[in-house]
Each structure stands twice: as C-alpha cells, then as structure tokens.
Amino acid sequence: MKITDYKIPCTKEIKLKDYPTTEGKKKDNEQIRQEVIPDLVARMKELHHKLHAEEKRGILVVLQAMDAAGKDEAISYIFSNLSAQGLKTTTLEKPSEDEKKHDYLWRIQEGLPARGEIGILNRSYYEEVIAPRIHDLLEDGDIPEHADKNSIWNLRYRQINDYEKYLYENGIHIVKFFFHMSKDEQKDRLLERMKNPEKHWEFSFADVEEREHWDEYHKIFEEMLNNTSTSYCPWYVLPADDEWHSRRLVTEIMIQLLEKMDPKYPRYTGEDLKKLKKYIKKLENE
C-alpha cells in the first residue's frame, strides 16, 4: 500500500471515477481496528506530543465528503486519542447571518490551529465552492465586481490556494482528506441510522434530500480536487466504503507528515542549562 496512490497530483487532472470507493478491505475491519490502528495511533500520539511541546508549527486537517462518509468517525476513533491540549475540532454549519456579512474565509479563523496544535475542520471553507453551486446560494454581495456567477468559482479556487500557501509559509501545514463513498454504501449507512432509534441523532432529513444531487456534487468534487490539490497542501482520496481501512490511511498519512516535520522536544542550552543543573542540585540537597 503506497500513500502516494491516494494523493491527488498537482501536475495533471484526474477523474474521480478512477479512484475506488472500496479496495475490498471491509472484511478486514476487526483486524485493522484491533491489530493495526492501536500501534499507528500510539505513534501519531507520540509525534503530536512533540509538536505540541515544540510550539513551532501547526497542522490543519480538512475533512470533506458526502453525508455518512466517515468524517465524524475519523475524529472519534483516530484524532480523539491525541492530547486534548494540542487539539481543536471545528464543525462548520451553514453560515450565520453575521458570518454572511463577512468574506467567505472569515469564519474559519477561530478553527485555525496555533503553533503546536492540530486543528480539524469537519467540513471546511471548501463548502463555499460546493453548496452555493448546488443550491444557487450566492447573493449579490458575494460576487466581486470583476466576476460573475460563472467565473467566481475559479476565482475562489485561486484565492483558496493563495490562502493555504499563506498558512503553509507561516508554519501551518495543511492536509486534506476527501472521503470517497459509493452511492450504495451511503444508502446502507443512512438506512442504518434511520432504522435504529439509537442512531437517529446522527441522521438528518437533509441527508436524503442532498442525495438527490449526487451527480452534481461529484462533478464539483472532481473540479475542486483538480484545482486545489497543490504540492504544499495536497488532497488525499480515501476509499470510504472501507471504513477502518480509511481510518488507517488517515493515521498513516498524518504520521508521514509529522515525521517529515520532525518535531523535537525543547532542550535547555547555554545559561538556561547551567541554571537547570543548579536547580537540580538544589532540590536533590533538600
């Protein structure tokens, strides 16, 4: 299994249909959950602890998908194992009236990680190139004078790329996961939520209503991936029908990024080191 197989290249256009929604790993769910995930999570937790202690750089994780594709579960089963002090999770809902008065990237500011943190966006600013197109939600103030309803999407792709580059150049690394799920798998998961009273809280009637726009969504997803996967902020397409395999991939990709960043525990040097030794001796002699 090569991580690069799931990475959207920034040098050529892809077709989303060429990326599988399953690799036949569903049968391995229990084995992955019990034998593979714990060691991977332990390694990611170790690296995250160093990132948090170092406080030099941060990581922004972007999760995008259709409903029931597994974003929430990735947070629950993978990221929730990390130290809460260095972790923040933000779920973007529909823009509020106050948020609509600002530029479309304004509302994500509070979700950005500080140096030493991993910030997770469960849905993200990418909603602003998806939902408004499906439901024709743009208002007059949303369209700059030099654009129109057709050209604004390429304009926003460029703005998002510029914004992500700005964050990257200021020490915030961004990794983006698209949970690629089949329509049949979504149907099964939605029915499970609808038929099980204990899972009704996970279901929204809007999930079924949005399903009617399946083909439109996937056309836009493909365009989005092609226009915003960059060398500095790549997209990864996960075979989301295989839920635990996808969670393993998320963990391995995060580990790969953290190992590349190579965070270190801070160490005393110079005068601080001399002072440390002095205080050690003082306490030992009490």
C-alpha positions as a Markdown table, in Angstrom:
| # | Residue | x | y | z |
|---|---|---|---|---|
| 1 | Met | 0.0 | 0.0 | 0.0 |
| 2 | Lys | 1.6 | 3.3 | -1.2 |
| 3 | Ile | 0.3 | 6.5 | 0.3 |
| 4 | Thr | 1.1 | 8.3 | -3.0 |
| 5 | Asp | -1.6 | 6.2 | -4.7 |
| 6 | Tyr | -4.2 | 8.2 | -2.7 |
| 7 | Lys | -2.7 | 11.6 | -3.3 |
| 8 | Ile | -4.1 | 13.8 | -6.0 |
| 9 | Pro | -1.3 | 15.0 | -8.2 |
| 10 | Cys | -0.9 | 18.8 | -8.8 |
| 11 | Thr | 0.6 | 18.2 | -12.3 |
| 12 | Lys | -2.3 | 16.6 | -14.1 |
| 13 | Glu | -6.1 | 16.4 | -14.0 |
| 14 | Ile | -7.8 | 13.3 | -12.5 |
| 15 | Lys | -11.1 | 11.6 | -12.9 |
| 16 | Leu | -12.8 | 10.8 | -9.6 |
| 17 | Lys | -14.2 | 7.6 | -11.1 |
| 18 | Asp | -10.6 | 6.3 | -11.4 |
| 19 | Tyr | -10.3 | 6.4 | -7.6 |
| 20 | Pro | -12.1 | 3.4 | -6.0 |
| 21 | Thr | -14.6 | 3.8 | -3.2 |
| 22 | Thr | -13.5 | 0.3 | -1.9 |
| 23 | Glu | -10.5 | -1.9 | -2.0 |
| 24 | Gly | -12.3 | -4.9 | -0.6 |
| 25 | Lys | -11.0 | -4.2 | 3.0 |
| 26 | Lys | -14.3 | -4.1 | 4.8 |
| 27 | Lys | -13.8 | -7.8 | 5.7 |
| 28 | Asp | -10.7 | -6.8 | 7.5 |
| 29 | Asn | -12.4 | -4.2 | 9.7 |
| 30 | Glu | -11.9 | -6.0 | 13.0 |
| 31 | Gln | -8.3 | -7.0 | 12.3 |
| 32 | Ile | -7.4 | -3.4 | 11.3 |
| 33 | Arg | -9.2 | -2.0 | 14.3 |
| 34 | Gln | -7.7 | -4.3 | 16.9 |
| 35 | Glu | -4.2 | -5.1 | 15.5 |
| 36 | Val | -3.2 | -2.2 | 13.2 |
| 37 | Ile | -4.8 | 1.0 | 14.5 |
| 38 | Pro | -3.6 | 1.0 | 18.1 |
| 39 | Asp | 0.1 | 1.0 | 17.1 |
| 40 | Leu | -0.4 | 3.7 | 14.5 |
| 41 | Val | -2.4 | 5.9 | 16.9 |
| 42 | Ala | 0.4 | 5.4 | 19.5 |
| 43 | Arg | 3.0 | 6.6 | 17.0 |
| 44 | Met | 0.9 | 9.6 | 15.9 |
| 45 | Lys | 0.2 | 10.5 | 19.6 |
| 46 | Glu | 4.0 | 10.5 | 20.3 |
| 47 | Leu | 4.7 | 12.8 | 17.3 |
| 48 | His | 1.8 | 15.0 | 18.2 |
| 49 | His | 3.1 | 15.4 | 21.8 |
| 50 | Lys | 6.5 | 16.6 | 20.4 |
| 51 | Leu | 4.7 | 19.0 | 18.0 |
| 52 | His | 2.7 | 20.4 | 20.9 |
| 53 | Ala | 5.9 | 20.7 | 23.1 |
| 54 | Glu | 7.9 | 22.3 | 20.3 |
| 55 | Glu | 5.3 | 25.0 | 19.5 |
| 56 | Lys | 6.9 | 26.0 | 16.2 |
| 57 | Arg | 4.4 | 24.7 | 13.6 |
| 58 | Gly | 0.8 | 23.6 | 13.4 |
| 59 | Ile | -1.3 | 21.3 | 11.3 |
| 60 | Leu | -4.7 | 22.0 | 9.8 |
| 61 | Val | -6.7 | 18.9 | 8.8 |
| 62 | Val | -9.5 | 19.4 | 6.3 |
| 63 | Leu | -12.3 | 16.7 | 6.1 |
| 64 | Gln | -14.7 | 16.8 | 3.2 |
| 65 | Ala | -17.3 | 14.3 | 2.0 |
| 66 | Met | -20.9 | 13.5 | 1.4 |
| 67 | Asp | -23.0 | 12.7 | 4.4 |
| 68 | Ala | -22.3 | 9.4 | 6.3 |
| 69 | Ala | -18.9 | 9.0 | 4.6 |
| 70 | Gly | -17.0 | 8.7 | 7.8 |
| 71 | Lys | -15.7 | 12.2 | 8.8 |
| 72 | Asp | -17.1 | 12.1 | 12.3 |
| 73 | Glu | -15.9 | 8.6 | 12.9 |
| 74 | Ala | -12.3 | 9.5 | 11.9 |
| 75 | Ile | -12.4 | 12.2 | 14.5 |
| 76 | Ser | -13.9 | 9.9 | 17.1 |
| 77 | Tyr | -11.7 | 6.9 | 16.6 |
| 78 | Ile | -8.4 | 8.5 | 15.5 |
| 79 | Phe | -8.0 | 12.1 | 16.4 |
| 80 | Ser | -9.7 | 11.9 | 19.8 |
| 81 | Asn | -6.9 | 9.7 | 21.0 |
| 82 | Leu | -4.5 | 12.7 | 20.8 |
| 83 | Ser | -3.7 | 15.1 | 23.7 |
| 84 | Ala | -6.7 | 17.4 | 24.1 |
| 85 | Gln | -4.4 | 20.3 | 25.0 |
| 86 | Gly | -2.9 | 20.3 | 21.4 |
| 87 | Leu | -6.1 | 19.5 | 19.5 |
| 88 | Lys | -9.0 | 21.6 | 18.4 |
| 89 | Thr | -12.0 | 20.5 | 16.3 |
| 90 | Thr | -14.4 | 22.8 | 14.4 |
| 91 | Thr | -17.5 | 21.7 | 12.6 |
| 92 | Leu | -18.7 | 24.3 | 10.1 |
| 93 | Glu | -22.5 | 24.6 | 9.8 |
| 94 | Lys | -24.5 | 26.8 | 7.5 |
| 95 | Pro | -23.2 | 30.4 | 7.7 |
| 96 | Ser | -25.0 | 32.5 | 10.3 |
| 97 | Glu | -26.4 | 35.9 | 9.4 |
| 98 | Asp | -23.3 | 37.6 | 11.0 |
| 99 | Glu | -20.9 | 35.3 | 9.0 |
| 100 | Lys | -22.7 | 36.2 | 5.8 |
| 101 | Lys | -21.7 | 39.8 | 6.3 |
| 102 | His | -18.0 | 38.9 | 6.0 |
| 103 | Asp | -15.9 | 37.4 | 3.3 |
| 104 | Tyr | -16.3 | 33.7 | 2.9 |
| 105 | Leu | -13.0 | 32.7 | 4.6 |
| 106 | Trp | -13.6 | 34.9 | 7.6 |
| 107 | Arg | -15.5 | 32.4 | 9.7 |
| 108 | Ile | -12.8 | 29.7 | 9.7 |
| 109 | Gln | -10.3 | 31.9 | 11.6 |
| 110 | Glu | -11.3 | 30.5 | 15.0 |
| 111 | Gly | -10.8 | 27.0 | 13.7 |
| 112 | Leu | -7.1 | 27.5 | 12.7 |
| 113 | Pro | -4.5 | 25.8 | 14.9 |
| 114 | Ala | -2.0 | 27.7 | 16.9 |
| 115 | Arg | 1.7 | 26.6 | 16.7 |
| 116 | Gly | 1.9 | 23.2 | 18.4 |
| 117 | Glu | -1.7 | 22.3 | 17.7 |
| 118 | Ile | -3.6 | 20.1 | 15.2 |
| 119 | Gly | -6.8 | 21.8 | 14.1 |
| 120 | Ile | -9.5 | 19.7 | 12.4 |
| 121 | Leu | -12.1 | 21.2 | 10.2 |
| 122 | Asn | -15.1 | 18.9 | 9.9 |
| 123 | Arg | -16.3 | 20.4 | 6.7 |
| 124 | Ser | -14.4 | 23.5 | 5.8 |
| 125 | Tyr | -14.1 | 26.6 | 3.7 |
| 126 | Tyr | -14.4 | 24.2 | 0.7 |
| 127 | Glu | -18.1 | 24.3 | 1.4 |
| 128 | Glu | -18.0 | 27.7 | -0.2 |
| 129 | Val | -17.2 | 26.3 | -3.6 |
| 130 | Ile | -19.7 | 23.4 | -3.2 |
| 131 | Ala | -23.1 | 24.1 | -1.6 |
| 132 | Pro | -23.6 | 27.6 | -3.1 |
| 133 | Arg | -23.2 | 26.0 | -6.6 |
| 134 | Ile | -25.6 | 23.2 | -5.9 |
| 135 | His | -28.3 | 25.4 | -4.4 |
| 136 | Asp | -27.6 | 28.7 | -6.1 |
| 137 | Leu | -27.0 | 30.4 | -2.7 |
| 138 | Leu | -24.7 | 33.3 | -3.9 |
| 139 | Glu | -26.0 | 36.8 | -3.1 |
| 140 | Asp | -25.1 | 39.9 | -4.9 |
| 141 | Gly | -22.6 | 40.9 | -2.3 |
| 142 | Asp | -20.8 | 37.6 | -2.7 |
| 143 | Ile | -19.7 | 38.3 | -6.2 |
| 144 | Pro | -16.9 | 40.8 | -6.8 |
| 145 | Glu | -17.3 | 43.5 | -9.4 |
| 146 | His | -14.8 | 41.8 | -11.7 |
| 147 | Ala | -16.5 | 38.4 | -11.6 |
| 148 | Asp | -19.9 | 36.8 | -12.3 |
| 149 | Lys | -21.7 | 33.6 | -11.3 |
| 150 | Asn | -19.6 | 31.5 | -13.7 |
| 151 | Ser | -16.1 | 32.9 | -13.2 |
| 152 | Ile | -16.4 | 33.2 | -9.4 |
| 153 | Trp | -15.5 | 29.5 | -8.8 |
| 154 | Asn | -12.1 | 29.7 | -10.5 |
| 155 | Leu | -11.5 | 32.9 | -8.6 |
| 156 | Arg | -12.3 | 31.2 | -5.3 |
| 157 | Tyr | -10.1 | 28.2 | -6.2 |
| 158 | Arg | -7.2 | 30.7 | -6.7 |
| 159 | Gln | -8.0 | 32.5 | -3.5 |
| 160 | Ile | -8.1 | 29.3 | -1.5 |
| 161 | Asn | -4.8 | 28.2 | -3.0 |
| 162 | Asp | -3.2 | 31.5 | -2.1 |
| 163 | Tyr | -4.7 | 31.4 | 1.4 |
| 164 | Glu | -3.4 | 27.9 | 2.0 |
| 165 | Lys | 0.0 | 28.9 | 0.7 |
| 166 | Tyr | 0.0 | 31.8 | 3.1 |
| 167 | Leu | -0.8 | 29.5 | 6.0 |
| 168 | Tyr | 1.9 | 27.0 | 4.9 |
| 169 | Glu | 4.5 | 29.7 | 4.6 |
| 170 | Asn | 3.7 | 30.8 | 8.1 |
| 171 | Gly | 4.2 | 27.4 | 9.7 |
| 172 | Ile | 0.7 | 25.8 | 9.3 |
| 173 | His | 0.9 | 22.6 | 7.3 |
| 174 | Ile | -2.4 | 21.6 | 5.7 |
| 175 | Val | -3.5 | 18.0 | 4.8 |
| 176 | Lys | -6.9 | 17.5 | 3.1 |
| 177 | Phe | -8.9 | 14.2 | 3.1 |
| 178 | Phe | -11.8 | 13.5 | 0.7 |
| 179 | Phe | -13.9 | 10.5 | 1.8 |
| 180 | His | -14.9 | 8.9 | -1.5 |
| 181 | Met | -18.0 | 6.8 | -0.8 |
| 182 | Ser | -20.3 | 5.0 | -3.2 |
| 183 | Lys | -24.0 | 5.8 | -3.5 |
| 184 | Asp | -24.9 | 2.2 | -2.4 |
| 185 | Glu | -22.8 | 2.4 | 0.7 |
| 186 | Gln | -24.3 | 5.8 | 1.6 |
| 187 | Lys | -27.8 | 4.3 | 1.2 |
| 188 | Asp | -26.9 | 1.4 | 3.6 |
| 189 | Arg | -25.4 | 3.8 | 6.2 |
| 190 | Leu | -28.4 | 6.2 | 6.1 |
| 191 | Leu | -30.9 | 3.3 | 6.4 |
| 192 | Glu | -29.0 | 2.0 | 9.4 |
| 193 | Arg | -29.3 | 5.4 | 11.1 |
| 194 | Met | -32.9 | 5.8 | 10.1 |
| 195 | Lys | -34.0 | 2.3 | 11.3 |
| 196 | Asn | -32.0 | 2.3 | 14.6 |
| 197 | Pro | -33.6 | 4.7 | 17.2 |
| 198 | Glu | -30.2 | 4.9 | 19.0 |
| 199 | Lys | -28.7 | 6.4 | 15.8 |
| 200 | His | -31.5 | 8.8 | 15.0 |
| 201 | Trp | -29.4 | 11.6 | 16.4 |
| 202 | Glu | -26.8 | 11.0 | 13.6 |
| 203 | Phe | -29.5 | 11.4 | 10.9 |
| 204 | Ser | -30.8 | 14.5 | 9.3 |
| 205 | Phe | -33.6 | 14.6 | 6.7 |
| 206 | Ala | -31.3 | 16.8 | 4.7 |
| 207 | Asp | -29.0 | 13.9 | 4.2 |
| 208 | Val | -31.6 | 12.2 | 2.0 |
| 209 | Glu | -32.5 | 15.4 | 0.3 |
| 210 | Glu | -28.9 | 16.2 | -0.6 |
| 211 | Arg | -28.5 | 12.7 | -2.0 |
| 212 | Glu | -30.7 | 13.7 | -4.9 |
| 213 | His | -27.9 | 16.0 | -6.1 |
| 214 | Trp | -25.3 | 13.1 | -6.0 |
| 215 | Asp | -24.0 | 13.5 | -9.6 |
| 216 | Glu | -23.8 | 17.3 | -9.3 |
| 217 | Tyr | -21.8 | 17.0 | -6.1 |
| 218 | His | -19.3 | 14.6 | -7.6 |
| 219 | Lys | -18.8 | 16.7 | -10.7 |
| 220 | Ile | -18.0 | 19.7 | -8.4 |
| 221 | Phe | -15.8 | 17.5 | -6.1 |
| 222 | Glu | -13.7 | 16.4 | -9.1 |
| 223 | Glu | -13.3 | 20.0 | -10.2 |
| 224 | Met | -12.4 | 21.1 | -6.7 |
| 225 | Leu | -9.8 | 18.3 | -6.3 |
| 226 | Asn | -8.2 | 19.2 | -9.6 |
| 227 | Asn | -8.0 | 22.9 | -8.9 |
| 228 | Thr | -6.9 | 22.9 | -5.3 |
| 229 | Ser | -4.5 | 19.9 | -4.8 |
| 230 | Thr | -1.1 | 21.6 | -4.6 |
| 231 | Ser | 2.4 | 20.5 | -3.7 |
| 232 | Tyr | 2.2 | 22.3 | -0.4 |
| 233 | Cys | -1.4 | 21.4 | 0.5 |
| 234 | Pro | -2.4 | 18.1 | -1.2 |
| 235 | Trp | -5.7 | 16.3 | -1.3 |
| 236 | Tyr | -5.9 | 12.6 | -0.5 |
| 237 | Val | -8.9 | 10.5 | -1.8 |
| 238 | Leu | -9.9 | 7.7 | 0.7 |
| 239 | Pro | -11.8 | 4.6 | -0.3 |
| 240 | Ala | -14.5 | 5.4 | 2.3 |
| 241 | Asp | -16.7 | 2.3 | 1.8 |
| 242 | Asp | -13.9 | 0.5 | 3.7 |
| 243 | Glu | -14.3 | 2.5 | 7.0 |
| 244 | Trp | -11.4 | 1.1 | 9.1 |
| 245 | His | -9.1 | 1.0 | 6.1 |
| 246 | Ser | -9.8 | 4.7 | 5.5 |
| 247 | Arg | -9.1 | 5.4 | 9.2 |
| 248 | Arg | -5.8 | 3.6 | 8.9 |
| 249 | Leu | -4.9 | 5.7 | 5.8 |
| 250 | Val | -5.7 | 8.9 | 7.7 |
| 251 | Thr | -3.4 | 7.8 | 10.5 |
| 252 | Glu | -0.6 | 6.8 | 8.3 |
| 253 | Ile | -0.8 | 10.0 | 6.2 |
| 254 | Met | -0.7 | 12.0 | 9.4 |
| 255 | Ile | 2.3 | 10.1 | 10.7 |
| 256 | Gln | 4.1 | 10.6 | 7.4 |
| 257 | Leu | 3.5 | 14.4 | 7.6 |
| 258 | Leu | 4.6 | 14.6 | 11.3 |
| 259 | Glu | 7.7 | 12.5 | 10.6 |
| 260 | Lys | 8.6 | 14.8 | 7.7 |
| 261 | Met | 8.1 | 17.8 | 10.0 |
| 262 | Asp | 10.3 | 16.0 | 12.6 |
| 263 | Pro | 9.3 | 17.9 | 15.8 |
| 264 | Lys | 11.6 | 17.8 | 18.7 |
| 265 | Tyr | 11.2 | 18.3 | 22.5 |
| 266 | Pro | 12.8 | 21.6 | 23.5 |
| 267 | Arg | 16.0 | 21.3 | 25.5 |
| 268 | Tyr | 17.8 | 23.7 | 27.8 |
| 269 | Thr | 21.1 | 25.1 | 26.4 |
| 270 | Gly | 23.6 | 27.7 | 27.4 |
| 271 | Glu | 22.8 | 29.7 | 30.6 |
| 272 | Asp | 19.4 | 28.0 | 31.0 |
| 273 | Leu | 21.2 | 24.6 | 31.1 |
| 274 | Lys | 23.6 | 25.8 | 33.8 |
| 275 | Lys | 20.6 | 27.2 | 35.8 |
| 276 | Leu | 18.8 | 23.9 | 35.3 |
| 277 | Lys | 21.8 | 21.9 | 36.7 |
| 278 | Lys | 22.0 | 24.3 | 39.6 |
| 279 | Tyr | 18.3 | 23.8 | 40.5 |
| 280 | Ile | 18.6 | 20.1 | 40.2 |
| 281 | Lys | 21.4 | 20.1 | 42.7 |
| 282 | Lys | 19.4 | 22.4 | 45.0 |
| 283 | Leu | 16.4 | 20.1 | 45.0 |
| 284 | Glu | 18.5 | 17.0 | 45.5 |
| 285 | Asn | 20.2 | 18.5 | 48.5 |
| 286 | Glu | 16.9 | 19.5 | 50.3 |
